[in-house]
Amino acid sequence: MAVPALARPGADDPSDDSGDDAAGPDLHGASPRSWKRAFGDIRQAIAQRELWGHLGWQDIKQRYRRSTIGPLWITISMAVTAAAMGGLYSQLFGQPIGTFMPYVTVGFMIWYFISACVLEGTETFIANEGLIRFLPAPLMIYVFRTVWRQVLFFAHNVVVYVIVLVIFFGQLDQPYRMVAKVPGTLDTPGILHPGLSWWALLAVPAFVLIVANGLWVTLLFGIIATRFRDIPPVINSFIQLFFTMTPIIWTPDLLRGGEPGSTRAIVEQLAKLNPFYHFIEIFRAPLVGQEQSWTHWAVVGVITVVGWALALIALRNYRSRVAYWV
């Protein structure tokens, strides 16, 4: 007598990671753990862009459904943060507010996007538990939904940059070299400001590259965090640490000028190893009229390739397990 499908060993046991593989190839002739199924999941999700696009927009509307001004609160929150931090730290670090305010504003804009992709990425499958269990949809739909929502938030914050640019454009477009003013140290050349130019358009491909990284981060961390629920709080703790170590409300020139082997020199080298620093610089430098090092692009490019490779491996091997883990 044939055993019903739900009664077969491993067919409905979340603790058995071999259940899907034991079932053999699916109806399409591809094993659940195959590159064909992994890339097919991505293609199907792209084809269903209207679905995740609508879900992402609904997430924002749902969050502000009883608010009078709705998503405009995103812009107001960003403006208040940038104004407070920019005004305070420009005085603490002795920086001209005309260049420091746009610097902080753009830094917060892109940091919010990156950190949200990391933090919400770890929760992307957990938060969509109901849909994953009962909606036969590609797994990547929930990844696209999460990142698309952050893109919409980012679009609201761009308004703040435009306002800051209009206010401080006259000072931002004046070529000069920033000088580090740290008590007890000699003034040393800092970041070169050639001024705004057509190079500002580099921010567009930079943001596209950052979005591409947001996708693999959401996919990879989402799968790992769904399996190991201790990951989200750990990631949250590290994000707080990286915010302090990343030049968002401070400038890298404050670390320059140290003698080789000194604490200042060591901290400067550690700051360059911070991957968030390179992601922020490829986007921020063109928009605030700073000279940009192509080293940042090289580092981001390597991270993108390695990150997507790891994410695709995770999608190939564990795509069929996520529904059990949630």
Phi, psi and omega in degrees: 000132183290142179273130177303151185301318183289345181264355180290142180301131176085351184289331184226022183257108183299337183279350182260102182285355182260004185302314183292320182290327182294336180287347178079193181298150180277188184295337180271002177086010181241136177295149177304329176259081180213154178294329179298315179290324181295309180290331175296324177298318179293315181297318179295322179294320178296320179295332181260037183298333177296326180292303182289334175294318178292319180296319179296318179292322179294328177301318180290316180297322180293323181294327184243030187294330180255014180268145182290316182258359172060224184297351177299339177297333177299314180293317181297316179299317179296319181295318180295316180297313181297318181294317181292310182292316181297316180293319182291307186284340174295326178282321181294322183264001179066037181257146176294128185295334181297332177254331183286325180296311175299324180300311180292319182299310180293324178299315178293321180305307186281331177294318178301319181294311183296311183295325179293321177297322180289309185290311180285338176296324179292339182256002192298319180276326178295317181292336181257029183306312183299316180292319182296322183286326190241351180250116179285084183227155177301146181296327183292345178300321182286331175292312179298322180299315181296312182290321178299322177299320179290328176296320178294319175299317181298320179299323177294323182286337178301329179302322180296318179298318180299317179296315179298321180296318179297321183288318188250015185301320182301322180277324183293331185270005178270116181295128174195168181252124178292146180239131179288127179240086181248125181306133177086003179232161176283146176292131181234150179302139182247227186277130180281131180245092176290343184100166181291143179205191178295346177296344178299337179293346176297343179295334181292303176296331178297316180292322177300318179294322179293320177297318178301322177288326176299327179292313182288328177296314179297318180294308185292310181292328178296316179294314181296316183290333177292324179281319182241103188286354176279349184294314182307310179295328177294314178299319180299320179294318180291327179297319177298321179294315182292330176299318179292324184275349183264134180290083177251310177255007172221161185253146182299336182294344177291342181263353185276160176096003180281149177292146178305130181090350179283166179300319180299318180294321180294316179297323178298317179293322177295323179297325180288339178277353179286114183296329180297328179301317182289322178295319181291321184292323181294337179265320187282316187306312180296330186277346179244014175074026180265155173288136185247136176270133180287352174299323179300318180295321180296315180296315180297321179299316179296316179298321180298313182295311181295318181297315179293326177298315179294320181294320179292323176297317178296320179295319180296316188274331190234009180303316184283352181266343186299320181299329177284321186289327181291000000 
